[in-house]
Amino acid sequence: MKRGWRGLFDILPGEGRVVSLLIAHSLFMGISLIVFETAAIALFLTRFTAESVPYTFIGTAFVVPVSGVVYNSLRNRLSTPRLWAGTLLFLLAVPLAAVAVLHATRSAWPSFVLMVLVIAMYSLTALEFWSLAGRVLSLRQARRLYGLIGSGEVAAGILGGLAVVPMLKVVSVTNLLLVVPAGFLVCLLCLFGLLRKLHERTGEAEEEEDEDKAETRLRQGSRVSWGCSGQSPKTATFY
């Protein structure tokens, strides 16, 4: 059965775990984003009129470039795994902070901020996920598997959209935001699993490189020994 599914999706032996983790990461990332966007739009429309929507676009045009500049700045200061983990922790903390603020005040500005942050959340998740996928997969694997692992977010759009209405019968729109950090927590666990696989692959590559270097040195030593043995006694003594 597993071989049938792997053959259908062109997954080679040894790739199953990595592909599964990437699809799970993409799926729960997408669910978190859909739920966050839905809650942000609902909260915004309950406190603002449609005439205020253009102002959110202006805010987004400012926030998204700033988030990109901050991300690039942190990339120069932190290791890549720490940057990925830090990005997910930030995305996890945003909805938690939003819920706390929304429960603490009845002001309208938190809803406006959430609406502005929607596109920034999408941008940061794309930076984290696709840079991770590019590091974990080789070029040949990426060409073959990018469509498959990216389908997780597409499926999340369908599943998340269908699940929102039943969830709103149980929780309020504000508390719906608590689903978002749960999804990003799963993404964080997937990240740790992928980093472990990446570390194992890096260790194997370093071992192969060390073996190649040792073999090269052995060949060089053999050539030197053969060269010395072919010299005349006087030349050998001189050297």
N, C-alpha and C positions, 0 to 999 in steps of 0.2 A: 504493500500500500504506500509506504513512504517513498519507495523507488518510483512508483507511478507519479506521485505528486512532484517529486524532484525532477523527473523527466519532463513533466508537463511544463514546469516553470524554468527548466534549464538550470537547475541547481546541481552543481557537481559535488561529489563526495568530499566531506570536510567543510563544506560551506553552510550546512544546515543551521548550525547554532548562530553563526554570525548573521545570516539572513533573517532568522526568526527574531533575534534581538532588534535588528534594524526595523523590521516591520512593526514589532510591538512599540518601539520608540516612536515611529511615525504615526501609528494609530492613536496612542494615548496623547501624543502631542497635538494631533488634530482635534481630538475630542475636547481637550482643555481649551484650545483656541476657539472652537465653535461655541462652547458654553460661555466662555468669557465674552465673546462678541455679542451673543444673544442677550446676556444679562446687562452688558453695557448699553446696548441700544434700548432695551426696555426701560432701564433706569433713566436714561437720558430723555426719552420721550415722555416720561411721567413728570419731569420737572422743567422741560424746555419745549418750546414750540418748534415747528419745522423750519421756521425762519432762522433758528440758531444753528442749524446744521452746517452752513458754510464756515462758521467760525471754528468748528471742529476740524475742518480741512486745513484751515490756516494753522491751527495748533499742531496738527499732524505733520505739516510741512516743516515745522520747526523741530519737533521732537524726534522724528525719524533720523534726520542727518546728525543731530546731536548724539543720539544713541549709537550711531555708526562711528562717530569720532571717538566716543568713550570706549567702545568695543576695541577699536584699533589701538587706542592708547594702552588699554589693559593687555592686549595681545603682545605688545613689546615688553611688558613688565612681568607677565605671568607665564608659566608653562602652559602649553596647549591644553592638557587634561584639566588643569585647575581653572582655566578660562571656560572650558565647557561646563564643568561642574558649577562654577560661579554663576554662569548665565542661567542655568536651570534653577539654582537656588534663588536668584533674583526673580525669575518668572514665577516661582513658587511663592515668594514672599509678597508680591504685588497684590494678588487677590485677598490674601489674609489681611494685609494692611487696609485694603479697601473695605472689607467687611467690618473691621473694627471702627474705621472712620464713619461709615454709613450708619452704624448703630449708635455712634457717639453724637452725631449731629444730624440735623434735618436740613442743613444747607444744601444748595443745589450744586455747588462747585465740585464735590467728589464725583458726581455723575458725569460732569463735563470732562474731568480729568480721565475717567475711565474710557470715555468715548475717544479721546485723543490718543490714548495708549493702545488702542486695538491694533492699528497698523504697526506700531513699534513692537508689539508682542509677536506679531507674525514675522517681522524682519529678524528679530533676535533668534527666534526658533529656527528660522531658515539658515542663519549663519551657523548656529550650533550643530544642527542635524546634518547639513550637507557637507560641512567641513569634517565632521566625524566620519560620515560615510566615505568621503574621499580619502581619509587616512586609513580606514580599516580595509577598504577594498582596493585591489590593484586596478590598473587602467583597464585591463581586459575584463575583470569582474564588474567594474563600474558600467562599462558599455552593455554588458549582458543583464545586469541586475538592477540598475537604477530605476527602470520602469516598475519593477516588482516592488521594491522597497518604498517607492514613492506612492504606491497605490494604498498604503496604509492610511495616509492623510485623506485620500479621496473617500475611502470607506468610512473614516471618522466623520466626514461631513454628513454622510447619510445617517450613520448610527446616532451621532450626536444630535442631529436635527430631529430625528424621530423620538429620542429619549427626553428631550427638553420638556415637552408638553406633559408627559406623565410625572416627571420630577416636580414640575410647578404645582401639581396637585398635592404634593407632600410638603414642599418647602417654599419659602418666599423667594422672590427674585434676588434679594440681597444674599440670602443664604445659599442660593444656587451657585454663587461664586466659590463656595467651599469645595465644589467638585473639581475646580481648576487645579488647586495645589495637589490634590490626590493624583490627578493625571500626570502632572509634572514629577511627582515623586516616583511613579512607575518609570518615567523617562530617565530619571536619575539612576535608578537601579539597573536599567538597561545599559546606561552609559558605563557603569562600573563593570558590568559583564563584558562589554565590548573592549574596554581598556585592558581587562585581564587577557583577553584573546590577543589584543594588539601587542601587549608586553611579551606574551609567549612567542608570537611570531617574530618580534624584534630580537628576542633572545636566540631563537633558532637561526635567524639571519646572521647574527653576530658570530655564532658558533661556526657556521659555514664559512664566513669571511675569515675567521681565525684559521680554520683548516686550510683554506686556499692560500693564505699567507705562509703558513708553515710548509705547505707543499712547495710553494714557490722558492722559499729559502732553502729547502732541501735540494731542489734542483740546481739552484745557484751554487750551493756548496759542493754538489757533485761535479759541476762543471769546473769549479776552481781546483778541486782535487785532481780531476782528470788532466787539467791543463798543467798543473805542477808536475804530475807524474810523467808527462811527455817532454819536459824540459831536460836539457843537459845537466849533468851534476854541477857544473860551474854556475849555470844560471840559477839553479835551485838554491845553491849555497849563497849566492849573492842576494837573492830575495829573502 
